[in-house]
Amino acid sequence: MRPEEIKQEINKLNLADKLLLVKDIWDAIAQDNFELPMSEWQKQELDKRYKEYKAGGQNLHDWQSVHEDLRNNYK
């Protein structure tokens, strides 16, 4: 089945079935791709940030305060 045909079939589904389909697709991706590909620059950036974190050079914030700040800044 071609992607356009799949889209047409998806459009026929109700919302609950679409959400279940999305979940099934994500589960299949996770199962097939245990390790997601990462570019070299991404690896280097993560290594740099981890070293800064271990050296105490990072200010960490809990997710609740980050969400609150985002909500307040983008009202």
PQR file of N, CA, C, O and H, with PARSE charges and radii, in Angstrom:
ATOM      1  N   MET A   1       0.856  -1.181   0.000 -0.4000 1.5000
ATOM      2  CA  MET A   1       0.000   0.000   0.000 -0.0000 2.0000
ATOM      3  C   MET A   1       0.897   1.238   0.000  0.5500 1.7000
ATOM      4  O   MET A   1       1.875   1.305   0.745 -0.5500 1.4000
ATOM      5  N   ARG A   2       0.566   2.186  -0.816 -0.4000 1.5000
ATOM      6  CA  ARG A   2       1.345   3.420  -0.918 -0.0000 2.0000
ATOM      7  C   ARG A   2       0.969   4.382   0.205  0.5500 1.7000
ATOM      8  O   ARG A   2      -0.129   4.302   0.756 -0.5500 1.4000
ATOM      9  H   ARG A   2      -0.228   2.132  -1.421  0.4000 1.0000
ATOM     10  N   PRO A   3       1.898   5.305   0.548 -0.5600 1.5000
ATOM     11  CA  PRO A   3       1.627   6.249   1.649  0.2800 2.0000
ATOM     12  C   PRO A   3       0.326   7.041   1.464  0.5500 1.7000
ATOM     13  O   PRO A   3      -0.395   7.277   2.434 -0.5500 1.4000
ATOM     14  N   GLU A   4       0.027   7.445   0.255 -0.4000 1.5000
ATOM     15  CA  GLU A   4      -1.207   8.214   0.022 -0.0000 2.0000
ATOM     16  C   GLU A   4      -2.440   7.367   0.324  0.5500 1.7000
ATOM     17  O   GLU A   4      -3.420   7.869   0.872 -0.5500 1.4000
ATOM     18  H   GLU A   4       0.612   7.254  -0.534  0.4000 1.0000
ATOM     19  N   GLU A   5      -2.392   6.102  -0.029 -0.4000 1.5000
ATOM     20  CA  GLU A   5      -3.513   5.196   0.263 -0.0000 2.0000
ATOM     21  C   GLU A   5      -3.645   4.978   1.774  0.5500 1.7000
ATOM     22  O   GLU A   5      -4.754   4.901   2.301 -0.5500 1.4000
ATOM     23  H   GLU A   5      -1.596   5.694  -0.475  0.4000 1.0000
ATOM     24  N   ILE A   6      -2.522   4.881   2.453 -0.4000 1.5000
ATOM     25  CA  ILE A   6      -2.548   4.716   3.911 -0.0000 2.0000
ATOM     26  C   ILE A   6      -3.177   5.945   4.564  0.5500 1.7000
ATOM     27  O   ILE A   6      -3.990   5.816   5.479 -0.5500 1.4000
ATOM     28  H   ILE A   6      -1.621   4.944   2.024  0.4000 1.0000
ATOM     29  N   LYS A   7      -2.801   7.138   4.092 -0.4000 1.5000
ATOM     30  CA  LYS A   7      -3.380   8.378   4.641 -0.0000 2.0000
ATOM     31  C   LYS A   7      -4.888   8.409   4.453  0.5500 1.7000
ATOM     32  O   LYS A   7      -5.621   8.820   5.352 -0.5500 1.4000
ATOM     33  H   LYS A   7      -2.141   7.243   3.349  0.4000 1.0000
ATOM     34  N   GLN A   8      -5.351   7.978   3.291 -0.4000 1.5000
ATOM     35  CA  GLN A   8      -6.798   7.962   3.036 -0.0000 2.0000
ATOM     36  C   GLN A   8      -7.513   7.014   3.997  0.5500 1.7000
ATOM     37  O   GLN A   8      -8.597   7.326   4.491 -0.5500 1.4000
ATOM     38  H   GLN A   8      -4.756   7.644   2.560  0.4000 1.0000
ATOM     39  N   GLU A   9      -6.909   5.865   4.259 -0.4000 1.5000
ATOM     40  CA  GLU A   9      -7.507   4.909   5.200 -0.0000 2.0000
ATOM     41  C   GLU A   9      -7.500   5.465   6.622  0.5500 1.7000
ATOM     42  O   GLU A   9      -8.466   5.291   7.364 -0.5500 1.4000
ATOM     43  H   GLU A   9      -6.029   5.612   3.858  0.4000 1.0000
ATOM     44  N   ILE A  10      -6.414   6.130   6.999 -0.4000 1.5000
ATOM     45  CA  ILE A  10      -6.329   6.721   8.334 -0.0000 2.0000
ATOM     46  C   ILE A  10      -7.416   7.765   8.521  0.5500 1.7000
ATOM     47  O   ILE A  10      -8.024   7.843   9.589 -0.5500 1.4000
ATOM     48  H   ILE A  10      -5.629   6.272   6.396  0.4000 1.0000
ATOM     49  N   ASN A  11      -7.666   8.564   7.498 -0.4000 1.5000
ATOM     50  CA  ASN A  11      -8.694   9.610   7.585 -0.0000 2.0000
ATOM     51  C   ASN A  11     -10.085   9.032   7.830  0.5500 1.7000
ATOM     52  O   ASN A  11     -10.969   9.742   8.310 -0.5500 1.4000
ATOM     53  H   ASN A  11      -7.172   8.500   6.631  0.4000 1.0000
ATOM     54  N   LYS A  12     -10.290   7.774   7.512 -0.4000 1.5000
ATOM     55  CA  LYS A  12     -11.590   7.125   7.721 -0.0000 2.0000
ATOM     56  C   LYS A  12     -11.781   6.690   9.179  0.5500 1.7000
ATOM     57  O   LYS A  12     -12.905   6.415   9.597 -0.5500 1.4000
ATOM     58  H   LYS A  12      -9.572   7.198   7.122  0.4000 1.0000
ATOM     59  N   LEU A  13     -10.707   6.628   9.946 -0.4000 1.5000
ATOM     60  CA  LEU A  13     -10.781   6.157  11.325 -0.0000 2.0000
ATOM     61  C   LEU A  13     -11.331   7.223  12.268  0.5500 1.7000
ATOM     62  O   LEU A  13     -11.198   8.419  12.008 -0.5500 1.4000
ATOM     63  H   LEU A  13      -9.793   6.852   9.606  0.4000 1.0000
ATOM     64  N   ASN A  14     -11.951   6.782  13.366 -0.4000 1.5000
ATOM     65  CA  ASN A  14     -12.364   7.740  14.388 -0.0000 2.0000
ATOM     66  C   ASN A  14     -11.151   8.082  15.242  0.5500 1.7000
ATOM     67  O   ASN A  14     -10.110   7.436  15.134 -0.5500 1.4000
ATOM     68  H   ASN A  14     -12.058   5.810  13.577  0.4000 1.0000
ATOM     69  N   LEU A  15     -11.282   9.082  16.078 -0.4000 1.5000
ATOM     70  CA  LEU A  15     -10.156   9.590  16.863 -0.0000 2.0000
ATOM     71  C   LEU A  15      -9.533   8.519  17.748  0.5500 1.7000
ATOM     72  O   LEU A  15      -8.309   8.405  17.805 -0.5500 1.4000
ATOM     73  H   LEU A  15     -12.128   9.608  16.166  0.4000 1.0000
ATOM     74  N   ALA A  16     -10.342   7.741  18.430 -0.4000 1.5000
ATOM     75  CA  ALA A  16      -9.811   6.700  19.325 -0.0000 2.0000
ATOM     76  C   ALA A  16      -8.955   5.709  18.548  0.5500 1.7000
ATOM     77  O   ALA A  16      -7.881   5.319  19.007 -0.5500 1.4000
ATOM     78  H   ALA A  16     -11.337   7.833  18.384  0.4000 1.0000
ATOM     79  N   ASP A  17      -9.426   5.300  17.376 -0.4000 1.5000
ATOM     80  CA  ASP A  17      -8.650   4.352  16.573 -0.0000 2.0000
ATOM     81  C   ASP A  17      -7.374   4.988  16.034  0.5500 1.7000
ATOM     82  O   ASP A  17      -6.346   4.319  15.929 -0.5500 1.4000
ATOM     83  H   ASP A  17     -10.299   5.616  17.004  0.4000 1.0000
ATOM     84  N   LYS A  18      -7.430   6.270  15.693 -0.4000 1.5000
ATOM     85  CA  LYS A  18      -6.218   6.962  15.239 -0.0000 2.0000
ATOM     86  C   LYS A  18      -5.171   7.010  16.346  0.5500 1.7000
ATOM     87  O   LYS A  18      -3.986   6.796  16.093 -0.5500 1.4000
ATOM     88  H   LYS A  18      -8.265   6.813  15.778  0.4000 1.0000
ATOM     89  N   LEU A  19      -5.611   7.291  17.575 -0.4000 1.5000
ATOM     90  CA  LEU A  19      -4.685   7.341  18.709 -0.0000 2.0000
ATOM     91  C   LEU A  19      -4.063   5.974  18.982  0.5500 1.7000
ATOM     92  O   LEU A  19      -2.872   5.880  19.277 -0.5500 1.4000
ATOM     93  H   LEU A  19      -6.574   7.465  17.780  0.4000 1.0000
ATOM     94  N   LEU A  20      -4.861   4.923  18.885 -0.4000 1.5000
ATOM     95  CA  LEU A  20      -4.320   3.569  19.060 -0.0000 2.0000
ATOM     96  C   LEU A  20      -3.314   3.247  17.959  0.5500 1.7000
ATOM     97  O   LEU A  20      -2.290   2.613  18.215 -0.5500 1.4000
ATOM     98  H   LEU A  20      -5.829   4.999  18.645  0.4000 1.0000
ATOM     99  N   LEU A  21      -3.602   3.680  16.746 -0.4000 1.5000
ATOM    100  CA  LEU A  21      -2.680   3.465  15.638 -0.0000 2.0000
ATOM    101  C   LEU A  21      -1.355   4.184  15.871  0.5500 1.7000
ATOM    102  O   LEU A  21      -0.288   3.627  15.614 -0.5500 1.4000
ATOM    103  H   LEU A  21      -4.433   4.195  16.539  0.4000 1.0000
ATOM    104  N   VAL A  22      -1.425   5.420  16.358 -0.4000 1.5000
ATOM    105  CA  VAL A  22      -0.209   6.174  16.662 -0.0000 2.0000
ATOM    106  C   VAL A  22       0.610   5.441  17.722  0.5500 1.7000
ATOM    107  O   VAL A  22       1.829   5.326  17.602 -0.5500 1.4000
ATOM    108  H   VAL A  22      -2.292   5.873  16.567  0.4000 1.0000
ATOM    109  N   LYS A  23      -0.058   4.950  18.749 -0.4000 1.5000
ATOM    110  CA  LYS A  23       0.638   4.196  19.801 -0.0000 2.0000
ATOM    111  C   LYS A  23       1.312   2.963  19.215  0.5500 1.7000
ATOM    112  O   LYS A  23       2.468   2.675  19.527 -0.5500 1.4000
ATOM    113  H   LYS A  23      -1.048   5.044  18.847  0.4000 1.0000
ATOM    114  N   ASP A  24       0.596   2.239  18.371 -0.4000 1.5000
ATOM    115  CA  ASP A  24       1.161   1.040  17.757 -0.0000 2.0000
ATOM    116  C   ASP A  24       2.358   1.374  16.872  0.5500 1.7000
ATOM    117  O   ASP A  24       3.339   0.630  16.845 -0.5500 1.4000
ATOM    118  H   ASP A  24      -0.343   2.473  18.118  0.4000 1.0000
ATOM    119  N   ILE A  25       2.280   2.479  16.157 -0.4000 1.5000
ATOM    120  CA  ILE A  25       3.396   2.894  15.300 -0.0000 2.0000
ATOM    121  C   ILE A  25       4.609   3.236  16.155  0.5500 1.7000
ATOM    122  O   ILE A  25       5.721   2.808  15.845 -0.5500 1.4000
ATOM    123  H   ILE A  25       1.483   3.083  16.180  0.4000 1.0000
ATOM    124  N   TRP A  26       4.410   4.009  17.236 -0.4000 1.5000
ATOM    125  CA  TRP A  26       5.535   4.360  18.112 -0.0000 2.0000
ATOM    126  C   TRP A  26       6.142   3.110  18.738  0.5500 1.7000
ATOM    127  O   TRP A  26       7.363   3.003  18.849 -0.5500 1.4000
ATOM    128  H   TRP A  26       3.507   4.356  17.488  0.4000 1.0000
ATOM    129  N   ASP A  27       5.295   2.161  19.149 -0.4000 1.5000
ATOM    130  CA  ASP A  27       5.808   0.913  19.722 -0.0000 2.0000
ATOM    131  C   ASP A  27       6.642   0.147  18.702  0.5500 1.7000
ATOM    132  O   ASP A  27       7.682  -0.414  19.047 -0.5500 1.4000
ATOM    133  H   ASP A  27       4.302   2.248  19.059  0.4000 1.0000
ATOM    134  N   ALA A  28       6.194   0.119  17.447 -0.4000 1.5000
ATOM    135  CA  ALA A  28       6.938  -0.571  16.395 -0.0000 2.0000
ATOM    136  C   ALA A  28       8.272   0.123  16.129  0.5500 1.7000
ATOM    137  O   ALA A  28       9.285  -0.542  15.911 -0.5500 1.4000
ATOM    138  H   ALA A  28       5.349   0.575  17.167  0.4000 1.0000
ATOM    139  N   ILE A  29       8.277   1.442  16.148 -0.4000 1.5000
ATOM    140  CA  ILE A  29       9.524   2.188  15.952 -0.0000 2.0000
ATOM    141  C   ILE A  29      10.489   1.895  17.087  0.5500 1.7000
ATOM    142  O   ILE A  29      11.673   1.652  16.852 -0.5500 1.4000
ATOM    143  H   ILE A  29       7.455   1.982  16.326  0.4000 1.0000
ATOM    144  N   ALA A  30       9.990   1.917  18.316 -0.4000 1.5000
ATOM    145  CA  ALA A  30      10.844   1.659  19.474 -0.0000 2.0000
ATOM    146  C   ALA A  30      11.409   0.245  19.433  0.5500 1.7000
ATOM    147  O   ALA A  30      12.568   0.027  19.785 -0.5500 1.4000
ATOM    148  H   ALA A  30       9.028   2.115  18.506  0.4000 1.0000
ATOM    149  N   GLN A  31      10.601  -0.703  19.009 -0.4000 1.5000
ATOM    150  CA  GLN A  31      11.042  -2.088  18.954 -0.0000 2.0000
ATOM    151  C   GLN A  31      12.087  -2.287  17.856  0.5500 1.7000
ATOM    152  O   GLN A  31      13.070  -3.001  18.053 -0.5500 1.4000
ATOM    153  H   GLN A  31       9.660  -0.525  18.724  0.4000 1.0000
ATOM    154  N   ASP A  32      11.876  -1.663  16.717 -0.4000 1.5000
ATOM    155  CA  ASP A  32      12.783  -1.834  15.582 -0.0000 2.0000
ATOM    156  C   ASP A  32      14.060  -1.023  15.717  0.5500 1.7000
ATOM    157  O   ASP A  32      15.095  -1.388  15.160 -0.5500 1.4000
ATOM    158  H   ASP A  32      11.077  -1.083  16.557  0.4000 1.0000
ATOM    159  N   ASN A  33      13.990   0.059  16.444 -0.4000 1.5000
ATOM    160  CA  ASN A  33      15.131   0.962  16.557 -0.0000 2.0000
ATOM    161  C   ASN A  33      15.532   1.123  18.014  0.5500 1.7000
ATOM    162  O   ASN A  33      15.314   2.173  18.619 -0.5500 1.4000
ATOM    163  H   ASN A  33      13.149   0.356  16.897  0.4000 1.0000
ATOM    164  N   PHE A  34      16.120   0.075  18.566 -0.4000 1.5000
ATOM    165  CA  PHE A  34      16.511   0.115  19.966 -0.0000 2.0000
ATOM    166  C   PHE A  34      17.422   1.298  20.229  0.5500 1.7000
ATOM    167  O   PHE A  34      17.315   1.951  21.266 -0.5500 1.4000
ATOM    168  H   PHE A  34      16.297  -0.778  18.074  0.4000 1.0000
ATOM    169  N   GLU A  35      18.311   1.572  19.301 -0.4000 1.5000
ATOM    170  CA  GLU A  35      19.203   2.718  19.437 -0.0000 2.0000
ATOM    171  C   GLU A  35      18.972   3.652  18.258  0.5500 1.7000
ATOM    172  O   GLU A  35      19.271   3.313  17.113 -0.5500 1.4000
ATOM    173  H   GLU A  35      18.398   1.041  18.459  0.4000 1.0000
ATOM    174  N   LEU A  36      18.445   4.810  18.548 -0.4000 1.5000
ATOM    175  CA  LEU A  36      18.185   5.770  17.487 -0.0000 2.0000
ATOM    176  C   LEU A  36      19.498   6.347  16.976  0.5500 1.7000
ATOM    177  O   LEU A  36      20.423   6.575  17.756 -0.5500 1.4000
ATOM    178  H   LEU A  36      18.202   5.086  19.478  0.4000 1.0000
ATOM    179  N   PRO A  37      19.584   6.583  15.679 -0.5600 1.5000
ATOM    180  CA  PRO A  37      20.819   7.148  15.137  0.2800 2.0000
ATOM    181  C   PRO A  37      21.041   8.571  15.644  0.5500 1.7000
ATOM    182  O   PRO A  37      20.100   9.349  15.802 -0.5500 1.4000
ATOM    183  N   MET A  38      22.289   8.882  15.891 -0.4000 1.5000
ATOM    184  CA  MET A  38      22.648  10.206  16.381 -0.0000 2.0000
ATOM    185  C   MET A  38      23.872  10.678  15.609  0.5500 1.7000
ATOM    186  O   MET A  38      24.839   9.938  15.428 -0.5500 1.4000
ATOM    187  H   MET A  38      23.053   8.250  15.763  0.4000 1.0000
ATOM    188  N   SER A  39      23.809  11.906  15.168 -0.4000 1.5000
ATOM    189  CA  SER A  39      24.937  12.440  14.414 -0.0000 2.0000
ATOM    190  C   SER A  39      26.127  12.681  15.351  0.5500 1.7000
ATOM    191  O   SER A  39      25.970  12.721  16.571 -0.5500 1.4000
ATOM    192  H   SER A  39      23.023  12.507  15.316  0.4000 1.0000
ATOM    193  N   GLU A  40      27.293  12.838  14.774 -0.4000 1.5000
ATOM    194  CA  GLU A  40      28.505  13.036  15.560 -0.0000 2.0000
ATOM    195  C   GLU A  40      28.433  14.330  16.367  0.5500 1.7000
ATOM    196  O   GLU A  40      28.874  14.363  17.516 -0.5500 1.4000
ATOM    197  H   GLU A  40      27.420  12.806  13.783  0.4000 1.0000
ATOM    198  N   TRP A  41      27.882  15.402  15.781 -0.4000 1.5000
ATOM    199  CA  TRP A  41      27.813  16.667  16.510 -0.0000 2.0000
ATOM    200  C   TRP A  41      26.877  16.549  17.711  0.5500 1.7000
ATOM    201  O   TRP A  41      27.109  17.187  18.738 -0.5500 1.4000
ATOM    202  H   TRP A  41      27.523  15.375  14.848  0.4000 1.0000
ATOM    203  N   GLN A  42      25.806  15.727  17.593 -0.4000 1.5000
ATOM    204  CA  GLN A  42      24.894  15.525  18.719 -0.0000 2.0000
ATOM    205  C   GLN A  42      25.600  14.776  19.850  0.5500 1.7000
ATOM    206  O   GLN A  42      25.452  15.124  21.021 -0.5500 1.4000
ATOM    207  H   GLN A  42      25.617  15.209  16.759  0.4000 1.0000
ATOM    208  N   LYS A  43      26.369  13.745  19.490 -0.4000 1.5000
ATOM    209  CA  LYS A  43      27.125  12.999  20.491 -0.0000 2.0000
ATOM    210  C   LYS A  43      28.112  13.917  21.206  0.5500 1.7000
ATOM    211  O   LYS A  43      28.238  13.868  22.430 -0.5500 1.4000
ATOM    212  H   LYS A  43      26.489  13.462  18.538  0.4000 1.0000
ATOM    213  N   GLN A  44      28.807  14.749  20.442 -0.4000 1.5000
ATOM    214  CA  GLN A  44      29.786  15.661  21.037 -0.0000 2.0000
ATOM    215  C   GLN A  44      29.110  16.649  21.983  0.5500 1.7000
ATOM    216  O   GLN A  44      29.628  16.934  23.062 -0.5500 1.4000
ATOM    217  H   GLN A  44      28.704  14.788  19.448  0.4000 1.0000
ATOM    218  N   GLU A  45      27.956  17.168  21.576 -0.4000 1.5000
ATOM    219  CA  GLU A  45      27.230  18.125  22.417 -0.0000 2.0000
ATOM    220  C   GLU A  45      26.766  17.459  23.709  0.5500 1.7000
ATOM    221  O   GLU A  45      26.889  18.047  24.783 -0.5500 1.4000
ATOM    222  H   GLU A  45      27.535  16.936  20.699  0.4000 1.0000
ATOM    223  N   LEU A  46      26.233  16.238  23.617 -0.4000 1.5000
ATOM    224  CA  LEU A  46      25.807  15.525  24.824 -0.0000 2.0000
ATOM    225  C   LEU A  46      26.983  15.230  25.740  0.5500 1.7000
ATOM    226  O   LEU A  46      26.872  15.367  26.958 -0.5500 1.4000
ATOM    227  H   LEU A  46      26.133  15.761  22.744  0.4000 1.0000
ATOM    228  N   ASP A  47      28.112  14.825  25.159 -0.4000 1.5000
ATOM    229  CA  ASP A  47      29.315  14.576  25.965 -0.0000 2.0000
ATOM    230  C   ASP A  47      29.771  15.848  26.674  0.5500 1.7000
ATOM    231  O   ASP A  47      30.133  15.814  27.850 -0.5500 1.4000
ATOM    232  H   ASP A  47      28.202  14.714  24.169  0.4000 1.0000
ATOM    233  N   LYS A  48      29.751  16.966  25.956 -0.4000 1.5000
ATOM    234  CA  LYS A  48      30.157  18.250  26.533 -0.0000 2.0000
ATOM    235  C   LYS A  48      29.245  18.627  27.696  0.5500 1.7000
ATOM    236  O   LYS A  48      29.721  19.018  28.762 -0.5500 1.4000
ATOM    237  H   LYS A  48      29.457  16.993  25.000  0.4000 1.0000
ATOM    238  N   ARG A  49      27.946  18.509  27.492 -0.4000 1.5000
ATOM    239  CA  ARG A  49      26.986  18.861  28.540 -0.0000 2.0000
ATOM    240  C   ARG A  49      27.111  17.938  29.747  0.5500 1.7000
ATOM    241  O   ARG A  49      26.988  18.383  30.889 -0.5500 1.4000
ATOM    242  H   ARG A  49      27.559  18.191  26.627  0.4000 1.0000
ATOM    243  N   TYR A  50      27.358  16.650  29.495 -0.4000 1.5000
ATOM    244  CA  TYR A  50      27.505  15.704  30.604 -0.0000 2.0000
ATOM    245  C   TYR A  50      28.743  16.043  31.428  0.5500 1.7000
ATOM    246  O   TYR A  50      28.699  15.998  32.657 -0.5500 1.4000
ATOM    247  H   TYR A  50      27.458  16.288  28.568  0.4000 1.0000
ATOM    248  N   LYS A  51      29.840  16.380  30.765 -0.4000 1.5000
ATOM    249  CA  LYS A  51      31.063  16.766  31.478 -0.0000 2.0000
ATOM    250  C   LYS A  51      30.831  18.023  32.307  0.5500 1.7000
ATOM    251  O   LYS A  51      31.290  18.111  33.446 -0.5500 1.4000
ATOM    252  H   LYS A  51      29.875  16.416  29.766  0.4000 1.0000
ATOM    253  N   GLU A  52      30.116  19.000  31.736 -0.4000 1.5000
ATOM    254  CA  GLU A  52      29.793  20.221  32.483 -0.0000 2.0000
ATOM    255  C   GLU A  52      28.927  19.891  33.695  0.5500 1.7000
ATOM    256  O   GLU A  52      29.130  20.439  34.778 -0.5500 1.4000
ATOM    257  H   GLU A  52      29.743  18.928  30.811  0.4000 1.0000
ATOM    258  N   TYR A  53      27.968  18.998  33.509 -0.4000 1.5000
ATOM    259  CA  TYR A  53      27.100  18.582  34.612 -0.0000 2.0000
ATOM    260  C   TYR A  53      27.916  17.927  35.726  0.5500 1.7000
ATOM    261  O   TYR A  53      27.752  18.261  36.899 -0.5500 1.4000
ATOM    262  H   TYR A  53      27.803  18.553  32.630  0.4000 1.0000
ATOM    263  N   LYS A  54      28.807  16.981  35.352 -0.4000 1.5000
ATOM    264  CA  LYS A  54      29.615  16.275  36.343 -0.0000 2.0000
ATOM    265  C   LYS A  54      30.551  17.231  37.086  0.5500 1.7000
ATOM    266  O   LYS A  54      30.863  17.012  38.257 -0.5500 1.4000
ATOM    267  H   LYS A  54      28.941  16.710  34.399  0.4000 1.0000
ATOM    268  N   ALA A  55      30.997  18.289  36.404 -0.4000 1.5000
ATOM    269  CA  ALA A  55      31.899  19.260  37.026 -0.0000 2.0000
ATOM    270  C   ALA A  55      31.135  20.293  37.848  0.5500 1.7000
ATOM    271  O   ALA A  55      31.748  21.166  38.463 -0.5500 1.4000
ATOM    272  H   ALA A  55      30.743  18.467  35.454  0.4000 1.0000
ATOM    273  N   GLY A  56      29.816  20.208  37.866 -0.4000 1.5000
ATOM    274  CA  GLY A  56      29.006  21.151  38.630 -0.0000 2.0000
ATOM    275  C   GLY A  56      28.765  22.459  37.908  0.5500 1.7000
ATOM    276  O   GLY A  56      28.370  23.449  38.524 -0.5500 1.4000
ATOM    277  H   GLY A  56      29.318  19.499  37.366  0.4000 1.0000
ATOM    278  N   GLY A  57      28.999  22.470  36.609 -0.4000 1.5000
ATOM    279  CA  GLY A  57      28.854  23.706  35.845 -0.0000 2.0000
ATOM    280  C   GLY A  57      27.502  23.901  35.191  0.5500 1.7000
ATOM    281  O   GLY A  57      27.353  24.776  34.338 -0.5500 1.4000
ATOM    282  H   GLY A  57      29.320  21.666  36.108  0.4000 1.0000
ATOM    283  N   GLN A  58      26.527  23.116  35.565 -0.4000 1.5000
ATOM    284  CA  GLN A  58      25.192  23.230  34.983 -0.0000 2.0000
ATOM    285  C   GLN A  58      24.179  23.600  36.059  0.5500 1.7000
ATOM    286  O   GLN A  58      24.216  23.064  37.166 -0.5500 1.4000
ATOM    287  H   GLN A  58      26.649  22.405  36.258  0.4000 1.0000
ATOM    288  N   ASN A  59      23.284  24.507  35.731 -0.4000 1.5000
ATOM    289  CA  ASN A  59      22.155  24.803  36.612 -0.0000 2.0000
ATOM    290  C   ASN A  59      20.993  23.937  36.159  0.5500 1.7000
ATOM    291  O   ASN A  59      20.505  24.089  35.039 -0.5500 1.4000
ATOM    292  H   ASN A  59      23.254  24.942  34.832  0.4000 1.0000
ATOM    293  N   LEU A  60      20.548  23.037  37.012 -0.4000 1.5000
ATOM    294  CA  LEU A  60      19.457  22.133  36.666 -0.0000 2.0000
ATOM    295  C   LEU A  60      18.146  22.664  37.218  0.5500 1.7000
ATOM    296  O   LEU A  60      18.106  23.297  38.273 -0.5500 1.4000
ATOM    297  H   LEU A  60      20.944  22.914  37.922  0.4000 1.0000
ATOM    298  N   HIS A  61      17.072  22.394  36.481 -0.4000 1.5000
ATOM    299  CA  HIS A  61      15.728  22.838  36.864 -0.0000 2.0000
ATOM    300  C   HIS A  61      14.781  21.658  36.754  0.5500 1.7000
ATOM    301  O   HIS A  61      14.868  20.875  35.808 -0.5500 1.4000
ATOM    302  H   HIS A  61      17.104  21.880  35.624  0.4000 1.0000
ATOM    303  N   ASP A  62      13.868  21.525  37.723 -0.4000 1.5000
ATOM    304  CA  ASP A  62      12.883  20.456  37.629 -0.0000 2.0000
ATOM    305  C   ASP A  62      11.856  20.810  36.560  0.5500 1.7000
ATOM    306  O   ASP A  62      11.663  21.980  36.229 -0.5500 1.4000
ATOM    307  H   ASP A  62      13.797  22.161  38.491  0.4000 1.0000
ATOM    308  N   TRP A  63      11.204  19.787  36.030 -0.4000 1.5000
ATOM    309  CA  TRP A  63      10.307  19.999  34.898 -0.0000 2.0000
ATOM    310  C   TRP A  63       9.117  20.886  35.259  0.5500 1.7000
ATOM    311  O   TRP A  63       8.621  21.623  34.407 -0.5500 1.4000
ATOM    312  H   TRP A  63      11.360  18.836  36.299  0.4000 1.0000
ATOM    313  N   GLN A  64       8.652  20.827  36.504 -0.4000 1.5000
ATOM    314  CA  GLN A  64       7.511  21.670  36.889 -0.0000 2.0000
ATOM    315  C   GLN A  64       7.852  23.156  36.753  0.5500 1.7000
ATOM    316  O   GLN A  64       7.047  23.933  36.241 -0.5500 1.4000
ATOM    317  H   GLN A  64       9.055  20.228  37.196  0.4000 1.0000
ATOM    318  N   SER A  65       9.045  23.551  37.210 -0.4000 1.5000
ATOM    319  CA  SER A  65       9.409  24.969  37.122 -0.0000 2.0000
ATOM    320  C   SER A  65       9.656  25.379  35.667  0.5500 1.7000
ATOM    321  O   SER A  65       9.355  26.510  35.283 -0.5500 1.4000
ATOM    322  H   SER A  65       9.700  22.920  37.625  0.4000 1.0000
ATOM    323  N   VAL A  66      10.196  24.475  34.865 -0.4000 1.5000
ATOM    324  CA  VAL A  66      10.401  24.789  33.441 -0.0000 2.0000
ATOM    325  C   VAL A  66       9.055  25.000  32.758  0.5500 1.7000
ATOM    326  O   VAL A  66       8.885  25.956  32.002 -0.5500 1.4000
ATOM    327  H   VAL A  66      10.440  23.557  35.177  0.4000 1.0000
ATOM    328  N   HIS A  67       8.100  24.111  33.020 -0.4000 1.5000
ATOM    329  CA  HIS A  67       6.767  24.254  32.417 -0.0000 2.0000
ATOM    330  C   HIS A  67       6.097  25.548  32.883  0.5500 1.7000
ATOM    331  O   HIS A  67       5.488  26.264  32.089 -0.5500 1.4000
ATOM    332  H   HIS A  67       8.238  23.335  33.635  0.4000 1.0000
ATOM    333  N   GLU A  68       6.216  25.828  34.154 -0.4000 1.5000
ATOM    334  CA  GLU A  68       5.607  27.053  34.685 -0.0000 2.0000
ATOM    335  C   GLU A  68       6.217  28.292  34.029  0.5500 1.7000
ATOM    336  O   GLU A  68       5.496  29.213  33.646 -0.5500 1.4000
ATOM    337  H   GLU A  68       6.710  25.246  34.799  0.4000 1.0000
ATOM    338  N   ASP A  69       7.537  28.314  33.902 -0.4000 1.5000
ATOM    339  CA  ASP A  69       8.211  29.447  33.246 -0.0000 2.0000
ATOM    340  C   ASP A  69       7.753  29.595  31.795  0.5500 1.7000
ATOM    341  O   ASP A  69       7.500  30.705  31.328 -0.5500 1.4000
ATOM    342  H   ASP A  69       8.123  27.565  34.213  0.4000 1.0000
ATOM    343  N   LEU A  70       7.650  28.472  31.089 -0.4000 1.5000
ATOM    344  CA  LEU A  70       7.212  28.530  29.690 -0.0000 2.0000
ATOM    345  C   LEU A  70       5.777  29.065  29.592  0.5500 1.7000
ATOM    346  O   LEU A  70       5.474  29.901  28.741 -0.5500 1.4000
ATOM    347  H   LEU A  70       7.856  27.570  31.469  0.4000 1.0000
ATOM    348  N   ARG A  71       4.906  28.572  30.472 -0.4000 1.5000
ATOM    349  CA  ARG A  71       3.518  29.046  30.456 -0.0000 2.0000
ATOM    350  C   ARG A  71       3.449  30.552  30.730  0.5500 1.7000
ATOM    351  O   ARG A  71       2.700  31.279  30.078 -0.5500 1.4000
ATOM    352  H   ARG A  71       5.152  27.893  31.163  0.4000 1.0000
ATOM    353  N   ASN A  72       4.234  31.000  31.694 -0.4000 1.5000
ATOM    354  CA  ASN A  72       4.225  32.426  32.047 -0.0000 2.0000
ATOM    355  C   ASN A  72       4.820  33.298  30.949  0.5500 1.7000
ATOM    356  O   ASN A  72       4.344  34.409  30.716 -0.5500 1.4000
ATOM    357  H   ASN A  72       4.842  30.410  32.224  0.4000 1.0000
ATOM    358  N   ASN A  73       5.850  32.810  30.278 -0.4000 1.5000
ATOM    359  CA  ASN A  73       6.512  33.608  29.244 -0.0000 2.0000
ATOM    360  C   ASN A  73       5.765  33.632  27.917  0.5500 1.7000
ATOM    361  O   ASN A  73       5.964  34.546  27.117 -0.5500 1.4000
ATOM    362  H   ASN A  73       6.237  31.908  30.468  0.4000 1.0000
ATOM    363  N   TYR A  74       4.909  32.647  27.670 -0.4000 1.5000
ATOM    364  CA  TYR A  74       4.259  32.551  26.350 -0.0000 2.0000
ATOM    365  C   TYR A  74       2.754  32.579  26.445  0.5500 1.7000
ATOM    366  O   TYR A  74       2.071  31.872  25.703 -0.5500 1.4000
ATOM    367  H   TYR A  74       4.747  31.905  28.320  0.4000 1.0000
ATOM    368  N   LYS A  75       2.228  33.381  27.342 -0.4000 1.5000
ATOM    369  CA  LYS A  75       0.769  33.553  27.460 -0.0000 2.0000
ATOM    370  C   LYS A  75       0.250  34.436  26.361  0.5500 1.7000
ATOM    371  O   LYS A  75      -0.951  34.696  26.294 -0.5500 1.4000
ATOM    372  H   LYS A  75       2.783  33.955  27.944  0.4000 1.0000
TER
END
